[in-house]
Amino acid sequence: MKEQFKLINRALVKRIKVLPNVSEFITQSFGFDEYALLFGIKKTLRNVRVTKFDEGKFHEKYLRHQMERLTVYAANGDFARYEALSDILTRKSTIFRLMGLNQVHPYWYLMKEKPLKGLWRKLSHICANNSTELKSKRLWIDKKVGDYARPLTIPKMEWRAFTNMKLEIFERYVKARNRLSPWQHGGRSGVGVKTCWEEVYKKLDKKFIFEFDLKGFFDHISHAKIAEIFNAWSRPWGSWIQATIATKPMKFVLPPDDKDKALIAYNKICSEAFEDDWGVLMPTPENYGFIQVHDIYLDMPIDATAIEADNYITFDEVEEWDAVEASLRELKLSEEYKNLMNDGSFTRRLGNSITGEIAVKEPTLEDRALGRDDWKDLNLPGRGVPQGLGISPFLATLLTHNAFFDLGRLGHITMYMDDGLLFANSKEEMEWVLKEFRRGLE
């Protein structure tokens, strides 16, 4: 196996990150500082020195041996053995599990014993069951200062470690099979900004250069197309990926109220005086017999005998009105909240034509979260990979290899994640390139 591994092109081998040797570390506690005590500081200081793996250590030898086996199986096209070994490592290998944790939390050995045991227990459970029930939260951060317009999906620590283990398996196979095109420099190991600029520099003699940025790149990626790629190798791989990236966040962390542009606009509208015709005017229980139908509102007349019956719907049963009233009360504000995020207007207001009172239905946290997700197209069925998930950049850029394969093969495209350049030597050639590019985007 070792000799076969040495014959493989180094460009097709994914590097192995060395683990800390947790069997050899020293931790020391220091006493209280007498000056700190004067200010009420009583925390004990702790110093930890960790010895990294040296060549020949059992843990590193084991990890390198297994990764080399995987690489050889992939390079030889022996997928059955590759899948079998990767499944054993995922479900049962403590060292492989430790590698996943170390990549997302390199100072895990400084954690207190109880939370570390809890984290390890959760990670072990996920690995043993090859779980797809991603646990995460949606966090909105600043894209520009103060706008809180970039959504991040933050998985729990155990899930970040597990998806990095999966990334190690998927990327090692794809790389060893030489399925990664050289013109995509983002979302994968072994390339980056430097390699991207080196490629661009070689193409600057082209007469026509078209720059692009794919809007909403992560949020519009097709789950079915990603699954299609992986299903060609393994149905379980495709099923796991499709189920995992389709999982919705468990918790939503919204921007502060004074930084939420939709809530600010909403509160401003609420503070203004409304005209009656803007409202959805609801009847009192005593006068539910007739409701006048208008294009934009329902109005309960005070004197039902003074108007023509053709303009009204008659409710003979109290139960029928109760159903209508209940449906009106259940109206959600997520759509209006989405409009406010787009600098639109808010239109849903409730009122009473008897008292003349106007009220606005308060948006719940669910309304706000759903409205924001709709605004960013995060709820599109069968689309999107979570930003913040370790495996997402690789899945996203892998899809570009398939979508723009012909353009890349002919040297017409260079990309770094969702940014890129198209190259051509004539106007006619660039028109063809753009046509093929649009086709790939579909």
C-alpha positions as CSV (number, residue, x, y, z in Angstrom):
1,M,0.0,0.0,0.0
2,K,2.8,2.4,0.9
3,E,4.5,1.8,-2.4
4,Q,1.3,2.4,-4.4
5,F,0.7,5.6,-2.5
6,K,4.2,6.9,-3.5
7,L,3.3,6.5,-7.1
8,I,0.3,8.8,-7.0
9,N,0.7,12.4,-8.2
10,R,1.1,14.7,-5.2
11,A,-1.4,17.1,-6.7
12,L,-4.1,14.5,-6.2
13,V,-3.4,13.8,-2.6
14,K,-5.3,15.8,0.1
15,R,-2.9,16.8,3.0
16,I,-3.3,15.3,6.4
17,K,-3.4,17.8,9.4
18,V,-1.3,16.7,12.3
19,L,-3.2,16.1,15.6
20,P,-2.0,17.3,19.1
21,N,-0.6,14.4,21.1
22,V,-3.0,14.4,24.0
23,S,-1.1,11.6,25.7
24,E,1.7,14.1,26.4
25,F,0.7,17.4,27.8
26,I,1.4,19.3,31.0
27,T,-1.0,21.5,32.8
28,Q,0.0,23.7,35.7
29,S,-2.2,25.8,38.1
30,F,-0.8,29.0,39.6
31,G,-1.9,30.4,43.0
32,F,-3.9,33.6,43.5
33,D,-2.2,36.9,42.7
34,E,-2.1,39.0,45.9
35,Y,-2.6,42.2,44.0
36,A,-5.5,40.8,41.9
37,L,-7.2,39.8,45.2
38,L,-7.4,43.4,46.2
39,F,-9.8,43.9,43.2
40,G,-11.8,40.8,43.9
41,I,-10.1,38.7,41.2
42,K,-9.9,35.1,42.5
43,K,-9.6,33.0,39.4
44,T,-6.8,30.5,39.3
45,L,-4.5,30.9,36.3
46,R,-3.7,27.8,34.3
47,N,-0.9,27.1,31.9
48,V,-1.0,24.2,29.4
49,R,1.9,23.0,27.2
50,V,1.1,20.5,24.5
51,T,3.5,18.3,22.6
52,K,2.6,17.9,18.9
53,F,2.8,14.5,17.2
54,D,6.3,13.5,16.3
55,E,7.1,11.2,13.4
56,G,6.5,7.6,14.5
57,K,3.8,8.3,17.1
58,F,1.1,5.6,16.9
59,H,-1.8,8.0,16.5
60,E,-0.3,9.8,13.5
61,K,1.0,6.6,11.9
62,Y,-2.5,5.1,12.2
63,L,-4.2,8.3,10.7
64,R,-1.7,8.6,7.9
65,H,-2.0,4.9,7.0
66,Q,-5.8,5.0,6.8
67,M,-5.8,8.2,4.7
68,E,-3.2,6.7,2.4
69,R,-5.4,3.6,2.0
70,L,-8.3,5.8,1.1
71,T,-6.3,7.7,-1.5
72,V,-5.0,4.6,-3.1
73,Y,-8.5,3.0,-3.3
74,A,-9.8,6.2,-4.9
75,A,-6.9,6.6,-7.4
76,N,-7.4,3.0,-8.5
77,G,-11.1,3.4,-8.9
78,D,-11.9,0.8,-6.2
79,F,-14.9,2.6,-4.8
80,A,-16.3,-0.4,-2.9
81,R,-13.3,-0.5,-0.7
82,Y,-13.1,3.3,-0.4
83,E,-16.8,3.5,0.8
84,A,-16.4,0.5,3.2
85,L,-13.3,1.9,4.8
86,S,-14.6,5.5,5.1
87,D,-17.8,4.1,6.7
88,I,-15.8,2.2,9.3
89,L,-13.7,5.3,10.0
90,T,-16.7,7.5,10.4
91,R,-18.7,5.2,12.7
92,K,-15.9,3.7,14.8
93,S,-12.5,5.4,14.6
94,T,-11.7,7.5,17.7
95,I,-8.7,9.0,16.0
96,F,-10.6,10.0,12.9
97,R,-13.3,11.6,15.2
98,L,-10.6,13.4,17.0
99,M,-9.3,14.8,13.8
100,G,-12.7,16.2,12.9
101,L,-13.0,17.9,16.3
102,N,-9.4,19.2,16.2
103,Q,-10.1,21.0,12.8
104,V,-13.0,23.0,14.2
105,H,-11.8,23.4,17.8
106,P,-8.0,23.1,18.0
107,Y,-8.0,23.9,21.7
108,W,-10.6,21.4,22.8
109,Y,-8.1,20.0,25.3
110,L,-8.4,23.3,27.3
111,M,-12.2,22.7,27.8
112,K,-13.4,21.7,31.2
113,E,-13.9,18.0,31.7
114,K,-17.7,17.9,31.9
115,P,-18.5,19.9,28.7
116,L,-15.7,18.1,26.8
117,K,-17.3,14.7,27.8
118,G,-20.7,16.0,26.7
119,L,-19.4,17.2,23.4
120,W,-17.6,13.9,22.7
121,R,-20.7,11.9,23.6
122,K,-22.8,13.9,21.2
123,L,-20.2,13.6,18.4
124,S,-19.9,9.9,19.0
125,H,-23.7,9.4,18.7
126,I,-23.8,11.4,15.5
127,C,-20.9,9.3,14.0
128,A,-22.3,6.0,15.1
129,N,-25.7,6.7,13.4
130,N,-24.3,8.7,10.4
131,S,-27.0,11.2,11.3
132,T,-28.6,13.8,8.9
133,E,-30.4,15.7,11.6
134,L,-28.3,18.8,11.5
135,K,-28.5,21.0,14.6
136,S,-27.9,24.7,13.8
137,K,-29.0,28.3,14.3
138,R,-29.5,31.1,11.8
139,L,-27.4,34.2,12.7
140,W,-27.6,37.5,10.8
141,I,-24.3,39.4,10.6
142,D,-23.1,42.7,9.1
143,K,-22.4,42.5,5.3
144,K,-22.0,46.3,5.5
145,V,-21.6,48.1,8.8
146,G,-25.0,48.0,10.6
147,D,-27.1,46.3,7.9
148,Y,-27.2,42.7,9.3
149,A,-27.9,41.4,5.8
150,R,-25.7,38.3,5.7
151,P,-27.3,35.1,7.0
152,L,-25.0,32.4,8.5
153,T,-26.1,29.0,9.5
154,I,-24.0,28.0,12.5
155,P,-24.0,24.3,13.4
156,K,-23.4,23.1,16.9
157,M,-19.8,22.2,17.6
158,E,-20.4,18.4,17.3
159,W,-22.0,18.9,13.9
160,R,-19.2,21.1,12.7
161,A,-16.7,18.3,13.6
162,F,-18.9,15.6,11.9
163,T,-19.3,17.5,8.6
164,N,-15.6,18.2,8.5
165,M,-15.1,14.4,8.8
166,K,-17.5,14.0,5.9
167,L,-15.6,16.7,3.9
168,E,-12.4,14.8,4.5
169,I,-13.9,11.7,2.9
170,F,-15.7,13.3,0.0
171,E,-12.9,15.7,-1.0
172,R,-10.2,13.1,-0.7
173,Y,-12.1,10.9,-3.1
174,V,-13.0,13.6,-5.7
175,K,-9.4,14.9,-5.6
176,A,-7.7,11.5,-6.0
177,R,-10.1,10.8,-8.9
178,N,-8.9,14.1,-10.5
179,R,-12.5,15.4,-10.7
180,L,-11.7,18.9,-9.7
181,S,-11.1,21.4,-12.5
182,P,-8.0,23.7,-12.2
183,W,-10.0,26.9,-12.9
184,Q,-12.0,26.9,-9.7
185,H,-9.8,28.1,-6.8
186,G,-12.2,28.4,-3.9
187,G,-13.9,26.0,-1.5
188,R,-11.3,23.2,-1.8
189,S,-7.8,22.4,-0.4
190,G,-4.6,23.0,-2.3
191,V,-5.6,26.2,-4.1
192,G,-6.5,29.7,-3.1
193,V,-6.1,33.4,-3.9
194,K,-2.4,32.9,-5.1
195,T,-3.2,30.2,-7.6
196,C,-6.2,32.1,-8.8
197,W,-4.1,35.2,-9.6
198,E,-1.5,33.1,-11.3
199,E,-4.1,31.7,-13.7
200,V,-5.6,35.1,-14.3
201,Y,-2.2,36.7,-15.1
202,K,-1.7,34.1,-17.8
203,K,-5.0,35.1,-19.5
204,L,-4.6,38.9,-19.5
205,D,-3.7,38.9,-23.2
206,K,-7.3,38.1,-24.1
207,K,-9.1,40.9,-25.9
208,F,-12.5,40.5,-24.1
209,I,-12.8,39.9,-20.3
210,F,-16.2,39.8,-18.6
211,E,-16.3,40.0,-14.8
212,F,-19.2,38.4,-12.8
213,D,-20.4,37.8,-9.3
214,L,-23.1,35.1,-8.8
215,K,-25.8,36.8,-6.6
216,G,-27.1,34.5,-3.9
217,F,-24.7,31.7,-4.9
218,F,-25.1,29.5,-1.8
219,D,-28.8,30.2,-1.4
220,H,-29.9,29.1,-4.9
221,I,-27.9,25.9,-5.4
222,S,-30.0,22.9,-6.4
223,H,-30.1,20.0,-3.9
224,A,-31.1,17.6,-6.7
225,K,-28.0,18.6,-8.8
226,I,-25.6,18.0,-5.9
227,A,-27.2,14.7,-5.1
228,E,-27.0,13.7,-8.8
229,I,-23.2,14.2,-8.7
230,F,-22.8,12.1,-5.6
231,N,-25.4,9.5,-6.5
232,A,-23.2,8.6,-9.5
233,W,-20.7,7.3,-7.0
234,S,-22.8,6.3,-4.1
235,R,-26.6,6.5,-3.3
236,P,-25.9,6.7,0.4
237,W,-23.6,9.7,-0.1
238,G,-26.2,11.5,-2.2
239,S,-29.0,10.8,0.3
240,W,-26.9,11.9,3.2
241,I,-26.0,15.2,1.6
242,Q,-29.5,16.0,0.3
243,A,-31.1,15.3,3.7
244,T,-28.4,17.2,5.7
245,I,-28.4,20.5,3.7
246,A,-32.2,20.5,3.6
247,T,-32.5,20.6,7.4
248,K,-33.9,23.9,8.7
249,P,-32.2,25.8,11.6
250,M,-33.5,25.1,15.1
251,K,-33.0,28.7,16.3
252,F,-33.0,32.1,14.8
253,V,-30.9,35.0,16.1
254,L,-32.3,38.2,14.8
255,P,-30.5,41.6,14.6
256,P,-30.9,44.0,17.5
257,D,-34.3,45.8,17.3
258,D,-32.6,49.2,16.7
259,K,-30.6,47.7,13.8
260,D,-33.4,45.7,12.1
261,K,-34.4,47.9,9.1
262,A,-37.8,46.1,8.6
263,L,-38.7,46.5,12.3
264,I,-37.7,50.2,12.2
265,A,-39.9,50.7,9.1
266,Y,-42.7,48.8,10.7
267,N,-42.6,50.8,14.0
268,K,-42.6,54.0,12.0
269,I,-45.7,53.0,10.1
270,C,-47.4,52.0,13.4
271,S,-46.7,55.4,14.9
272,E,-48.5,57.2,12.0
273,A,-52.3,57.9,11.9
274,F,-54.2,55.5,9.6
275,E,-57.2,56.3,7.4
276,D,-60.1,54.0,7.7
277,D,-60.0,52.7,4.1
278,W,-56.5,51.2,4.7
279,G,-57.7,48.8,7.3
280,V,-59.2,45.3,7.4
281,L,-62.3,46.3,9.3
282,M,-63.7,43.5,11.4
283,P,-67.3,43.3,12.6
284,T,-68.4,43.1,16.2
285,P,-69.9,39.8,17.4
286,E,-73.3,41.5,17.7
287,N,-73.4,42.6,14.1
288,Y,-71.8,39.7,12.3
289,G,-74.8,39.2,9.9
290,F,-73.5,41.2,7.0
291,I,-70.0,41.9,5.7
292,Q,-69.5,44.3,2.8
293,V,-66.9,43.1,0.3
294,H,-64.3,45.5,-1.1
295,D,-61.1,45.0,-3.1
296,I,-58.8,45.7,-0.3
297,Y,-60.8,45.5,2.9
298,L,-63.9,44.1,4.6
299,D,-66.2,46.7,6.2
300,M,-68.9,46.0,8.7
301,P,-71.8,48.5,8.2
302,I,-73.4,50.1,11.2
303,D,-76.9,50.0,9.6
304,A,-77.2,46.8,7.6
305,T,-80.8,47.7,6.4
306,A,-79.7,50.8,4.5
307,I,-77.6,49.2,1.8
308,E,-78.1,46.8,-1.1
309,A,-77.9,43.1,-0.3
310,D,-75.9,42.4,-3.5
311,N,-72.8,43.9,-2.0
312,Y,-72.9,41.7,1.1
313,I,-72.3,38.0,2.1
314,T,-74.9,36.7,4.5
315,F,-73.8,34.4,7.4
316,D,-76.7,32.4,8.8
317,E,-74.7,30.5,11.3
318,V,-72.5,31.8,14.0
319,E,-70.1,29.0,13.3
320,E,-69.5,30.2,9.8
321,W,-68.5,33.7,11.0
322,D,-66.3,32.2,13.7
323,A,-64.4,30.3,11.0
324,V,-63.9,33.5,9.0
325,E,-62.9,35.5,12.1
326,A,-60.4,32.8,13.1
327,S,-58.8,32.8,9.7
328,L,-58.3,36.6,9.8
329,R,-56.8,36.4,13.3
330,E,-54.3,33.8,12.0
331,L,-52.8,36.1,9.3
332,K,-49.0,36.2,9.6
333,L,-46.8,39.2,8.8
334,S,-43.9,37.4,7.2
335,E,-44.8,38.5,3.7
336,E,-45.1,42.1,4.8
337,Y,-41.9,41.9,6.8
338,K,-40.2,40.6,3.6
339,N,-41.6,43.7,1.7
340,L,-40.2,46.0,4.4
341,M,-36.8,44.4,4.1
342,N,-37.0,45.3,0.4
343,D,-38.1,48.9,1.3
344,G,-41.7,48.1,0.4
345,S,-44.9,49.0,2.2
346,F,-46.8,47.5,5.0
347,T,-50.5,46.9,4.2
348,R,-52.1,44.6,6.8
349,R,-54.0,46.6,9.5
350,L,-57.0,45.6,11.5
351,G,-59.8,47.9,12.7
352,N,-63.3,48.2,14.0
353,S,-65.9,50.3,12.1
354,I,-68.1,50.7,15.2
355,T,-65.5,52.2,17.5
356,G,-63.2,53.6,14.7
357,E,-60.2,52.1,16.4
358,I,-57.3,51.0,14.2
359,A,-54.8,48.4,15.3
360,V,-51.8,46.8,13.7
361,K,-51.1,43.1,14.2
362,E,-47.8,42.7,15.9
363,P,-45.1,40.6,14.1
364,T,-43.9,37.7,16.1
365,L,-40.3,36.5,16.2
366,E,-41.4,33.7,13.8
367,D,-42.8,36.3,11.4
368,R,-39.6,38.3,11.5
369,A,-37.4,35.2,11.0
370,L,-39.5,33.8,8.2
371,G,-39.8,37.2,6.5
372,R,-36.0,37.6,6.6
373,D,-35.4,34.1,5.2
374,D,-37.9,34.7,2.4
375,W,-36.2,38.0,1.7
376,K,-32.9,36.2,1.1
377,D,-34.6,33.2,-0.7
378,L,-33.5,30.9,2.1
379,N,-36.9,29.0,2.0
380,L,-36.8,28.0,-1.6
381,P,-37.8,24.3,-1.8
382,G,-34.9,22.1,-2.8
383,R,-32.4,24.9,-3.0
384,G,-29.5,26.3,-1.0
385,V,-26.6,25.1,1.1
386,P,-26.1,26.6,4.6
387,Q,-23.3,29.3,4.8
388,G,-21.3,28.3,7.8
389,L,-21.4,24.6,7.3
390,G,-17.9,23.2,6.7
391,I,-18.9,21.1,3.7
392,S,-20.9,23.8,2.0
393,P,-18.1,25.6,0.1
394,F,-16.9,22.3,-1.3
395,L,-20.4,21.3,-2.4
396,A,-21.0,24.7,-4.0
397,T,-17.8,24.9,-5.9
398,L,-18.0,21.2,-7.0
399,L,-21.3,22.1,-8.7
400,T,-19.5,24.9,-10.7
401,H,-17.2,22.2,-12.1
402,N,-20.1,20.4,-13.7
403,A,-22.1,23.5,-14.7
404,F,-19.2,25.2,-16.5
405,F,-17.1,22.2,-17.5
406,D,-16.9,23.0,-21.2
407,L,-16.0,26.6,-20.6
408,G,-13.2,25.6,-18.2
409,R,-11.9,22.9,-20.6
410,L,-11.5,25.5,-23.3
411,G,-9.9,28.1,-21.0
412,H,-12.8,30.6,-21.0
413,I,-13.4,30.8,-17.3
414,T,-11.6,31.4,-14.0
415,M,-13.4,31.4,-10.6
416,Y,-12.8,31.9,-6.9
417,M,-16.0,30.7,-5.2
418,D,-18.8,32.8,-6.7
419,D,-16.6,35.5,-8.3
420,G,-15.1,35.0,-11.7
421,L,-13.9,36.1,-15.1
422,L,-14.8,35.0,-18.6
423,F,-12.2,35.3,-21.4
424,A,-12.6,35.5,-25.2
425,N,-10.6,36.7,-28.2
426,S,-13.4,38.2,-30.2
427,K,-16.9,39.7,-29.7
428,E,-18.5,36.7,-31.4
429,E,-16.6,34.3,-29.2
430,M,-17.6,36.2,-26.0
431,E,-21.3,36.1,-27.1
432,W,-21.0,32.3,-27.4
433,V,-19.2,32.1,-24.0
434,L,-22.0,34.2,-22.3
435,K,-24.6,31.9,-23.9
436,E,-22.9,28.8,-22.5
437,F,-22.4,30.6,-19.1
438,R,-26.1,31.4,-18.8
439,R,-27.0,27.8,-19.8
440,G,-24.7,26.5,-17.0
441,L,-26.4,28.9,-14.5
442,E,-29.7,27.3,-15.1
